[in-house]
Amino acid sequence: MDRMPSNAESRSMSVSTEKLTELRDRAERVVRATEEEEVEAGFRSACLEVIFYLLFVALFAVVTWMSAINVAYPYSSKMREAVYGDPPESFEDVFQESQFWDYLEEQAIPTLFVREDANGDVLPPDQRGYVLRVNKLIGAVRLEQKRVELDPGRCTVPPVYASLIDNCYPSIRTEFDVSDESYGREDRFSAVSTGFFVDVGGQRFVQDFANDAHPDDVVDELRKLRNDSWVDLQTREVHLLFTVYNPAVDLFCNVDLEFKFLHTGGVRPESRFRTVNMLRQWLLLTPSRVFFPPGVEHQLLFIAEMVFFLIVLGMVVAEVRQLARVGWLAYISSVWNVIDVLNLSLFIVFFFYRFFFVALTSLINFRPSPDTYSEFRYMAELTYQSQNLAAFNCVLTYVK
């Protein structure tokens, strides 16, 4: 028979049960407290992350807004309206060689080389060389031609038509197809190196016109070029290039009117109006600050951009640490991690553009003589691509 527990044993078992219950309750309280602390810590961390990211977005907004993108479009659009001219002799109406010359004489030259005001009075010398009266031409206006090299091995006339067709004039595929051979009467037209970076075989035939020249003299030069066949069957591109500066908005506008002389016949006009903000806050690091002295606001903006850059680097380090902790597969399984990588990569490229822009400023002649062309195309294209990158990245940033 089973022995009944004594009173002492019963009391001992009761005490043990109470202790177990107390320990269990204590453990539950500790777990609850730990969970509450973790929730509170997670909440604090989330709040700090939100505040940090709002600061990040605010700095990004300041960096992009202070790039004068709000006035870039109105500025370039007015320049486009002025330079395009009115139908039926506007830039967009050009589709053959004769119209190309007519556009230059009737529309482009009167717009760029203004000698009289709205009342018909002759402008004093210090008011010449302006477009729309307030945009100062920087250096000379340039006509630049790109010609195709005749290559019988690439473009041949079938024997059946050899007596009817003299030559075959192909398109330009690469810079190796570009001709630098002199041409014209007594080879009067010779190629020169253009731009900062000379391409392989990339020489051009140029004609520069001083920005203070009389419009009649410029028209006379154009007519001589036309009569001497400066444009012929080997011509593939002609660019009308110039740059203006408006001090009211502190922006340059680089204009490239391109006329594509197609190998299929006819002319196709294309244009690029690129505004350039000199980023005075970055010119603090260059000798060009003498030409464009930065103010206090530019110094503060430079500090903001540096803080923004350090935040981006910190976020890159955080993403790298997370990647090392969870591994590639787990990391890329989250769409937001992929967006983070794309977002931060574009920010790094954005700042690379900034540093490259600073380097380009040392290559530009900001105060050329009226008859000297100053090359702004590389800087203008860099600024344009930087703005496109910032716009796309802005969408990603606000989505996050």
Contacts in CASP RR format, 6 or more apart in sequence:
PFRMAT RR
TARGET T0000
AUTHOR 0000-0000-0000
METHOD contacts of the structure
MODEL  1
MDRMPSNAESRSMSVSTEKLTELRDRAERVVRATEEEEVEAGFRSACLEV
IFYLLFVALFAVVTWMSAINVAYPYSSKMREAVYGDPPESFEDVFQESQF
WDYLEEQAIPTLFVREDANGDVLPPDQRGYVLRVNKLIGAVRLEQKRVEL
DPGRCTVPPVYASLIDNCYPSIRTEFDVSDESYGREDRFSAVSTGFFVDV
GGQRFVQDFANDAHPDDVVDELRKLRNDSWVDLQTREVHLLFTVYNPAVD
LFCNVDLEFKFLHTGGVRPESRFRTVNMLRQWLLLTPSRVFFPPGVEHQL
LFIAEMVFFLIVLGMVVAEVRQLARVGWLAYISSVWNVIDVLNLSLFIVF
FFYRFFFVALTSLINFRPSPDTYSEFRYMAELTYQSQNLAAFNCVLTYVK
5 13 0 8 1.000
52 311 0 8 1.000
53 400 0 8 1.000
55 311 0 8 1.000
56 308 0 8 1.000
56 311 0 8 1.000
56 315 0 8 1.000
56 397 0 8 1.000
57 397 0 8 1.000
57 398 0 8 1.000
59 304 0 8 1.000
59 305 0 8 1.000
59 307 0 8 1.000
59 308 0 8 1.000
59 311 0 8 1.000
60 308 0 8 1.000
60 394 0 8 1.000
60 397 0 8 1.000
62 301 0 8 1.000
62 304 0 8 1.000
63 301 0 8 1.000
63 304 0 8 1.000
63 305 0 8 1.000
63 308 0 8 1.000
64 390 0 8 1.000
64 394 0 8 1.000
66 281 0 8 1.000
66 301 0 8 1.000
67 277 0 8 1.000
67 279 0 8 1.000
67 387 0 8 1.000
67 390 0 8 1.000
68 249 0 8 1.000
68 250 0 8 1.000
68 251 0 8 1.000
68 275 0 8 1.000
68 277 0 8 1.000
69 387 0 8 1.000
71 249 0 8 1.000
71 251 0 8 1.000
72 251 0 8 1.000
72 275 0 8 1.000
72 277 0 8 1.000
72 387 0 8 1.000
75 246 0 8 1.000
75 249 0 8 1.000
75 251 0 8 1.000
75 253 0 8 1.000
75 275 0 8 1.000
76 253 0 8 1.000
76 273 0 8 1.000
76 274 0 8 1.000
76 275 0 8 1.000
77 273 0 8 1.000
78 132 0 8 1.000
79 131 0 8 1.000
79 132 0 8 1.000
79 135 0 8 1.000
79 244 0 8 1.000
79 253 0 8 1.000
79 255 0 8 1.000
79 273 0 8 1.000
80 271 0 8 1.000
80 273 0 8 1.000
82 111 0 8 1.000
82 131 0 8 1.000
82 132 0 8 1.000
83 91 0 8 1.000
83 107 0 8 1.000
83 108 0 8 1.000
83 111 0 8 1.000
83 112 0 8 1.000
83 131 0 8 1.000
83 255 0 8 1.000
83 257 0 8 1.000
83 271 0 8 1.000
84 90 0 8 1.000
84 91 0 8 1.000
84 92 0 8 1.000
84 107 0 8 1.000
84 271 0 8 1.000
85 91 0 8 1.000
85 107 0 8 1.000
85 111 0 8 1.000
86 107 0 8 1.000
87 93 0 8 1.000
89 99 0 8 1.000
89 102 0 8 1.000
89 103 0 8 1.000
89 106 0 8 1.000
89 107 0 8 1.000
90 103 0 8 1.000
90 107 0 8 1.000
91 103 0 8 1.000
91 107 0 8 1.000
91 108 0 8 1.000
91 257 0 8 1.000
91 269 0 8 1.000
91 271 0 8 1.000
92 269 0 8 1.000
93 99 0 8 1.000
93 103 0 8 1.000
94 100 0 8 1.000
94 103 0 8 1.000
94 259 0 8 1.000
94 267 0 8 1.000
94 269 0 8 1.000
95 266 0 8 1.000
95 267 0 8 1.000
95 268 0 8 1.000
96 266 0 8 1.000
96 267 0 8 1.000
97 231 0 8 1.000
97 261 0 8 1.000
97 266 0 8 1.000
97 267 0 8 1.000
99 267 0 8 1.000
100 231 0 8 1.000
100 238 0 8 1.000
100 259 0 8 1.000
100 267 0 8 1.000
101 222 0 8 1.000
101 226 0 8 1.000
101 231 0 8 1.000
104 222 0 8 1.000
104 240 0 8 1.000
105 219 0 8 1.000
105 222 0 8 1.000
105 223 0 8 1.000
108 240 0 8 1.000
108 257 0 8 1.000
109 215 0 8 1.000
109 218 0 8 1.000
109 219 0 8 1.000
109 222 0 8 1.000
110 215 0 8 1.000
111 131 0 8 1.000
112 129 0 8 1.000
112 131 0 8 1.000
112 137 0 8 1.000
112 141 0 8 1.000
112 211 0 8 1.000
112 242 0 8 1.000
113 129 0 8 1.000
113 141 0 8 1.000
113 209 0 8 1.000
113 211 0 8 1.000
113 213 0 8 1.000
113 214 0 8 1.000
113 215 0 8 1.000
113 218 0 8 1.000
114 123 0 8 1.000
114 128 0 8 1.000
114 129 0 8 1.000
114 130 0 8 1.000
114 131 0 8 1.000
114 133 0 8 1.000
114 215 0 8 1.000
115 122 0 8 1.000
115 123 0 8 1.000
115 128 0 8 1.000
115 214 0 8 1.000
115 215 0 8 1.000
116 122 0 8 1.000
116 123 0 8 1.000
117 123 0 8 1.000
125 212 0 8 1.000
127 133 0 8 1.000
128 211 0 8 1.000
128 212 0 8 1.000
129 136 0 8 1.000
129 137 0 8 1.000
129 211 0 8 1.000
129 212 0 8 1.000
129 370 0 8 1.000
130 136 0 8 1.000
130 137 0 8 1.000
130 244 0 8 1.000
131 137 0 8 1.000
131 244 0 8 1.000
134 246 0 8 1.000
134 248 0 8 1.000
135 244 0 8 1.000
135 245 0 8 1.000
135 246 0 8 1.000
135 253 0 8 1.000
136 244 0 8 1.000
136 245 0 8 1.000
136 246 0 8 1.000
136 247 0 8 1.000
137 211 0 8 1.000
137 242 0 8 1.000
137 243 0 8 1.000
137 244 0 8 1.000
138 243 0 8 1.000
138 244 0 8 1.000
138 245 0 8 1.000
138 252 0 8 1.000
138 366 0 8 1.000
138 368 0 8 1.000
138 374 0 8 1.000
138 376 0 8 1.000
139 211 0 8 1.000
139 242 0 8 1.000
139 243 0 8 1.000
139 368 0 8 1.000
139 369 0 8 1.000
139 370 0 8 1.000
139 371 0 8 1.000
139 372 0 8 1.000
139 373 0 8 1.000
139 374 0 8 1.000
140 208 0 8 1.000
140 209 0 8 1.000
140 210 0 8 1.000
140 211 0 8 1.000
140 242 0 8 1.000
140 368 0 8 1.000
140 370 0 8 1.000
140 371 0 8 1.000
140 372 0 8 1.000
140 373 0 8 1.000
141 208 0 8 1.000
141 209 0 8 1.000
141 211 0 8 1.000
141 240 0 8 1.000
141 241 0 8 1.000
141 242 0 8 1.000
141 373 0 8 1.000
142 206 0 8 1.000
142 207 0 8 1.000
142 208 0 8 1.000
142 209 0 8 1.000
142 239 0 8 1.000
142 240 0 8 1.000
142 241 0 8 1.000
142 242 0 8 1.000
142 373 0 8 1.000
143 206 0 8 1.000
143 207 0 8 1.000
143 208 0 8 1.000
143 209 0 8 1.000
143 225 0 8 1.000
143 238 0 8 1.000
143 239 0 8 1.000
143 240 0 8 1.000
143 241 0 8 1.000
144 194 0 8 1.000
144 204 0 8 1.000
144 205 0 8 1.000
144 206 0 8 1.000
144 238 0 8 1.000
144 239 0 8 1.000
144 241 0 8 1.000
145 204 0 8 1.000
145 205 0 8 1.000
145 206 0 8 1.000
145 230 0 8 1.000
145 231 0 8 1.000
145 235 0 8 1.000
145 237 0 8 1.000
145 238 0 8 1.000
145 239 0 8 1.000
146 172 0 8 1.000
146 178 0 8 1.000
146 204 0 8 1.000
146 235 0 8 1.000
146 236 0 8 1.000
146 237 0 8 1.000
146 238 0 8 1.000
146 239 0 8 1.000
147 178 0 8 1.000
147 179 0 8 1.000
147 183 0 8 1.000
147 205 0 8 1.000
147 234 0 8 1.000
147 235 0 8 1.000
147 236 0 8 1.000
148 169 0 8 1.000
148 170 0 8 1.000
148 171 0 8 1.000
148 172 0 8 1.000
148 177 0 8 1.000
148 178 0 8 1.000
148 179 0 8 1.000
148 234 0 8 1.000
148 236 0 8 1.000
148 263 0 8 1.000
149 177 0 8 1.000
149 178 0 8 1.000
149 179 0 8 1.000
149 181 0 8 1.000
149 234 0 8 1.000
150 167 0 8 1.000
150 168 0 8 1.000
150 169 0 8 1.000
150 179 0 8 1.000
150 234 0 8 1.000
151 170 0 8 1.000
151 177 0 8 1.000
152 168 0 8 1.000
154 170 0 8 1.000
154 177 0 8 1.000
155 168 0 8 1.000
155 169 0 8 1.000
155 170 0 8 1.000
156 168 0 8 1.000
157 165 0 8 1.000
157 166 0 8 1.000
157 167 0 8 1.000
157 168 0 8 1.000
167 233 0 8 1.000
169 233 0 8 1.000
169 234 0 8 1.000
169 263 0 8 1.000
170 177 0 8 1.000
170 263 0 8 1.000
171 177 0 8 1.000
171 236 0 8 1.000
171 262 0 8 1.000
171 263 0 8 1.000
172 178 0 8 1.000
172 236 0 8 1.000
172 237 0 8 1.000
175 199 0 8 1.000
175 200 0 8 1.000
175 201 0 8 1.000
175 202 0 8 1.000
176 200 0 8 1.000
176 201 0 8 1.000
178 199 0 8 1.000
178 201 0 8 1.000
178 202 0 8 1.000
178 203 0 8 1.000
179 191 0 8 1.000
179 234 0 8 1.000
180 191 0 8 1.000
180 201 0 8 1.000
180 202 0 8 1.000
180 203 0 8 1.000
181 191 0 8 1.000
182 188 0 8 1.000
182 189 0 8 1.000
182 190 0 8 1.000
182 191 0 8 1.000
183 189 0 8 1.000
183 232 0 8 1.000
183 234 0 8 1.000
184 228 0 8 1.000
184 229 0 8 1.000
184 230 0 8 1.000
185 228 0 8 1.000
188 228 0 8 1.000
189 205 0 8 1.000
189 228 0 8 1.000
189 230 0 8 1.000
190 205 0 8 1.000
191 203 0 8 1.000
191 204 0 8 1.000
191 205 0 8 1.000
192 203 0 8 1.000
192 204 0 8 1.000
192 205 0 8 1.000
192 206 0 8 1.000
193 202 0 8 1.000
193 203 0 8 1.000
194 202 0 8 1.000
194 203 0 8 1.000
194 204 0 8 1.000
194 206 0 8 1.000
194 375 0 8 1.000
195 375 0 8 1.000
195 377 0 8 1.000
195 378 0 8 1.000
196 360 0 8 1.000
196 363 0 8 1.000
196 375 0 8 1.000
196 378 0 8 1.000
197 378 0 8 1.000
205 230 0 8 1.000
206 373 0 8 1.000
207 221 0 8 1.000
207 225 0 8 1.000
207 230 0 8 1.000
208 371 0 8 1.000
208 372 0 8 1.000
208 373 0 8 1.000
209 218 0 8 1.000
209 221 0 8 1.000
209 371 0 8 1.000
210 369 0 8 1.000
210 370 0 8 1.000
210 371 0 8 1.000
211 242 0 8 1.000
211 370 0 8 1.000
211 371 0 8 1.000
212 370 0 8 1.000
213 370 0 8 1.000
225 231 0 8 1.000
231 238 0 8 1.000
231 261 0 8 1.000
235 261 0 8 1.000
236 260 0 8 1.000
236 261 0 8 1.000
236 263 0 8 1.000
237 258 0 8 1.000
237 259 0 8 1.000
237 260 0 8 1.000
237 261 0 8 1.000
238 258 0 8 1.000
238 259 0 8 1.000
238 261 0 8 1.000
239 256 0 8 1.000
239 257 0 8 1.000
239 258 0 8 1.000
239 259 0 8 1.000
240 255 0 8 1.000
240 256 0 8 1.000
240 257 0 8 1.000
240 259 0 8 1.000
241 254 0 8 1.000
241 255 0 8 1.000
241 256 0 8 1.000
241 257 0 8 1.000
241 373 0 8 1.000
241 377 0 8 1.000
242 255 0 8 1.000
243 252 0 8 1.000
243 253 0 8 1.000
243 254 0 8 1.000
243 255 0 8 1.000
243 374 0 8 1.000
243 376 0 8 1.000
243 380 0 8 1.000
244 252 0 8 1.000
244 253 0 8 1.000
244 255 0 8 1.000
245 251 0 8 1.000
245 252 0 8 1.000
245 253 0 8 1.000
246 253 0 8 1.000
250 277 0 8 1.000
250 278 0 8 1.000
250 280 0 8 1.000
251 275 0 8 1.000
251 276 0 8 1.000
251 277 0 8 1.000
252 275 0 8 1.000
252 276 0 8 1.000
252 278 0 8 1.000
252 376 0 8 1.000
252 380 0 8 1.000
253 273 0 8 1.000
253 274 0 8 1.000
253 275 0 8 1.000
253 276 0 8 1.000
254 272 0 8 1.000
254 273 0 8 1.000
254 274 0 8 1.000
254 275 0 8 1.000
254 276 0 8 1.000
254 376 0 8 1.000
254 377 0 8 1.000
254 379 0 8 1.000
254 380 0 8 1.000
255 271 0 8 1.000
255 272 0 8 1.000
255 273 0 8 1.000
255 274 0 8 1.000
256 271 0 8 1.000
256 272 0 8 1.000
256 274 0 8 1.000
256 377 0 8 1.000
257 269 0 8 1.000
257 271 0 8 1.000
258 269 0 8 1.000
258 270 0 8 1.000
258 271 0 8 1.000
258 272 0 8 1.000
259 267 0 8 1.000
259 268 0 8 1.000
259 269 0 8 1.000
260 267 0 8 1.000
260 268 0 8 1.000
260 269 0 8 1.000
260 270 0 8 1.000
261 267 0 8 1.000
262 268 0 8 1.000
272 380 0 8 1.000
274 377 0 8 1.000
274 380 0 8 1.000
274 381 0 8 1.000
274 383 0 8 1.000
274 384 0 8 1.000
275 380 0 8 1.000
275 383 0 8 1.000
276 376 0 8 1.000
276 379 0 8 1.000
276 380 0 8 1.000
276 383 0 8 1.000
277 383 0 8 1.000
278 288 0 8 1.000
278 292 0 8 1.000
278 361 0 8 1.000
279 354 0 8 1.000
279 357 0 8 1.000
279 358 0 8 1.000
280 289 0 8 1.000
280 292 0 8 1.000
280 293 0 8 1.000
280 294 0 8 1.000
280 295 0 8 1.000
280 298 0 8 1.000
281 294 0 8 1.000
281 298 0 8 1.000
281 299 0 8 1.000
281 301 0 8 1.000
281 302 0 8 1.000
281 305 0 8 1.000
282 302 0 8 1.000
282 305 0 8 1.000
282 354 0 8 1.000
282 357 0 8 1.000
282 358 0 8 1.000
283 289 0 8 1.000
283 292 0 8 1.000
283 294 0 8 1.000
283 358 0 8 1.000
283 361 0 8 1.000
284 294 0 8 1.000
284 298 0 8 1.000
284 299 0 8 1.000
284 302 0 8 1.000
285 358 0 8 1.000
286 358 0 8 1.000
286 361 0 8 1.000
286 362 0 8 1.000
287 362 0 8 1.000
288 361 0 8 1.000
288 362 0 8 1.000
288 366 0 8 1.000
291 366 0 8 1.000
291 367 0 8 1.000
294 302 0 8 1.000
305 354 0 8 1.000
309 351 0 8 1.000
312 344 0 8 1.000
312 347 0 8 1.000
312 348 0 8 1.000
312 351 0 8 1.000
315 340 0 8 1.000
315 344 0 8 1.000
316 344 0 8 1.000
316 348 0 8 1.000
319 337 0 8 1.000
319 340 0 8 1.000
319 341 0 8 1.000
319 344 0 8 1.000
322 331 0 8 1.000
322 337 0 8 1.000
323 331 0 8 1.000
331 337 0 8 1.000
332 338 0 8 1.000
336 400 0 8 1.000
339 396 0 8 1.000
339 399 0 8 1.000
339 400 0 8 1.000
340 400 0 8 1.000
342 396 0 8 1.000
343 393 0 8 1.000
343 396 0 8 1.000
343 397 0 8 1.000
343 400 0 8 1.000
346 389 0 8 1.000
346 392 0 8 1.000
346 393 0 8 1.000
346 396 0 8 1.000
347 393 0 8 1.000
349 389 0 8 1.000
350 386 0 8 1.000
350 389 0 8 1.000
350 390 0 8 1.000
350 393 0 8 1.000
353 382 0 8 1.000
353 385 0 8 1.000
353 386 0 8 1.000
353 389 0 8 1.000
354 386 0 8 1.000
356 382 0 8 1.000
357 379 0 8 1.000
357 382 0 8 1.000
357 383 0 8 1.000
357 386 0 8 1.000
360 378 0 8 1.000
360 379 0 8 1.000
360 382 0 8 1.000
361 379 0 8 1.000
364 374 0 8 1.000
364 375 0 8 1.000
364 376 0 8 1.000
364 379 0 8 1.000
365 372 0 8 1.000
365 374 0 8 1.000
366 374 0 8 1.000
368 374 0 8 1.000
END
